[in-house]
Amino acid sequence: MSLLRSAGDAIFGEKRTTALARWIEHLDPRYRESIRRIQQYRDIHKGKRCFVIGNGPSLKQTDLSLLNGEYTFCTNRIYLMLDQLGFKPTYYVVSNDLIVEQCARDIEELPMPKFVGWHARDMIKFTKDMTFLWTRCGLRSWFFTDLTDGCWEGNTVTMVAIQLAYYMGFSEVYLLGVDHSYKFDGTPHAEQLSTGDDPNHFAPNYFGKGFRWHLPDLEGSELAYRVANHIFQTTGRHIYDATIGGKLEVFPKVDYYSLFDRSIAA
């Protein structure tokens, strides 16, 4: 396949190479099966609400048990606190290569439908409850309303989850644990080797000592979020930020606890 891609670069140029690479991937049975699987999710939750959960420190200040019975998208290393959540996540999403490479066995064993970036396909076992997404990077990408055509990574796995929520028909999306605040030095997207406890997530061992991770791109993420907000608004849907103490200023803020009848929950 690498030889075919090289030939495509020389013959067709960049734009047509993308199309050629996509055609080549169609030969992979994992790709064809993933397309079949993702089609089963189109509008499956039309008109419902869901929660897209990040992994920021604010989760430690949030009563997550209120999400029991709600539709939820959890991401990356959320499984480190599965026994503390008080609910079973509906869906799991990961798109970062370094996380898949280092955590593949943990991800494979998660007991819910899983969505994984196609570029990490050779790092993880293709389980019966897993769907590979044709994720794409860069500003030339855009919000995909049809995930059989692709999925924009948007510099954050949260964007992948938001596009999944749109594709599944959710009319209201609430962000939770998306603190949008990191302590780091270096260039966005650069690979780092952690030398100590992680201050940027809900647990110190999230990207703890010895874990390789990519530095965040907050500006790039904000741009992607604005695109998502535009797409949702123009189609009569809404994204809200329910993160406690979050720094993101793209979406309308809502009080997390106001979303529940706590007397019933109690």
Secondary structure, DSSP 8 states (H G I E B T S, - for coil): -HHHHHHHHHHHHHHHHHHHHHHHHTTSHHHHHHHHHHHTTTTTTTT-EEEEE---GGGGGS-GGGGTTSEEEEETTGGGGHHHHSS--SEEEE--HHHHHHHHHHHHT-SS-EEEEGGGGGGS---TTEEEE-EE-STT----SSTTT-EE-TTSHHHHHHHHHHHTT-SEEEEES--------S-TT-EEE--S--SSSSSTTTT-TT-EEE---HHHHHHHHHHHHHHHHHTT-EEEE--TT----SS-B--GGGGS-HHHH-
